[in-house]
């Protein structure tokens, strides 16, 4: 019995009956010989961590565009916070922590530059619309490793594409990531909004402090504990009071922070910014990298340009815009 088989046997002894067991994974699109050390979900996690799309998350906006300061969240730090919260919940409920981690680390791989402003802009430009969770699945299925994809298991792929809206994930681990994503972004966005001067802790609704807590750590702890203590028989739920306040906090953040004119004033530039880039590469697909040019031939220019723009970091997109549309200074030579 090798190490992987020992781990799979241990899962059967330790994990809840509602967990997704590694030995029962539905498999990969392209069958592969199993690793002797790592389980299938451990391999998924490792492939995600080592892929290029994961590394680019460090230069993609979470909420505030181009903030001046080193402590604001990026898409990468958000991803790590989601992973930490999801793993804590999964471990406490004796579920498959490796699967939970793989889904959490991969859930935003397809997110655009400039946060949800970039996503909304692409959604208006691309035929059929654009949704970052669908793009995240496309990244792991087709775009990584020079078009070969990461060949992840069904369970990880399903958790990634179901992490935000629409159909719930097939596994409880995937459903945990959806909740952990919401817990993470609401709380770290409060922290960033306070740092930016958009909000103060005292301005939060009184019931938030009384029920959830007065600091980021207290609120996250309350939400996680409530979820762990009230979930049973494979169903996830929080205490009714905690859930109610959390839902109202979510609405409050949309009204006060996510729609705040001061915090979002730079976002008004993003639709024009993305439209210029999209229009240019639709007309000049030969200027895109070779992997995107291959997509032009296989799936059409609109999909290829969408892949290219969605994969950009904020910094790369800004530099490309300057290169294409901002006149450069030059020296006149004597004629």
Secondary structure, 3 states (H helix, E strand, C coil): CCHHHHHHHHHHHHCCCCCCCHHHCCCECCCCCCCCCCCHHHHHHHHHHCCHHHHHHHHCECCCCCCCCCCCCEHHHHHHHHHHHHHHHHHHCCCCHHHHHHHHHHCCCCCCCCHHHHHHHHHHHCCCCCCHHHHHHHHHHHHCCCCCCCCCEHHHHHHHHCCCCCCCCCCHHHHHHHHHHHHHHHHHHHHHHHHCCCCCHHHCCHHHHHHHCCCHHHHHHHHHHHHHHHCECCECCCCHHHHHHHHHHHHHHHHHCCCCHHHHHHHHHHHHHHHHHHHHHHHCHHHCCHHHHHHHHHHCHHHHHHHHHHHCCHHHHHHHHHHHHCCCCCCCCCC
